[in-house]
Amino acid sequence: MTKPEVIALTKIDTVPESTVKQQLEHLRRVAKSPIYPISAPAHLGILELLRRLAEMVEQQKAKQAPVDKAMYQQSRDWLIADN
């Protein structure tokens, strides 16, 4: 089973927009994973990336065996209660 992945093209605020577009075009030709251009300081693309990552986590949790889900829930509950 292959692990899900995404590609983050970072620091897009530090280069011209034409360079970002060129890099995105190239990456989309060679990569099979979704690509998210982001800039943390400029708050660009972060929300979209986080939403996709959350979806991926939920999809993986849905694929887990029931015992794994129960163990995850117990450890999650313990961590929350500990704080």
Rosetta blueprint (number, residue, H / E / L):
1 M L
2 T L
3 K L
4 P L
5 E L
6 V L
7 I E
8 A E
9 L E
10 T L
11 K L
12 I H
13 D H
14 T H
15 V L
16 P L
17 E H
18 S H
19 T H
20 V H
21 K H
22 Q H
23 Q H
24 L H
25 E H
26 H H
27 L H
28 R H
29 R H
30 V H
31 A L
32 K L
33 S L
34 P L
35 I E
36 Y E
37 P E
38 I L
39 S E
40 A L
41 P L
42 A L
43 H L
44 L E
45 G L
46 I H
47 L H
48 E H
49 L H
50 L H
51 R H
52 R H
53 L H
54 A H
55 E H
56 M H
57 V H
58 E H
59 Q H
60 Q H
61 K H
62 A H
63 K H
64 Q L
65 A L
66 P H
67 V H
68 D H
69 K H
70 A H
71 M H
72 Y H
73 Q H
74 Q H
75 S H
76 R H
77 D H
78 W H
79 L H
80 I H
81 A H
82 D H
83 N L
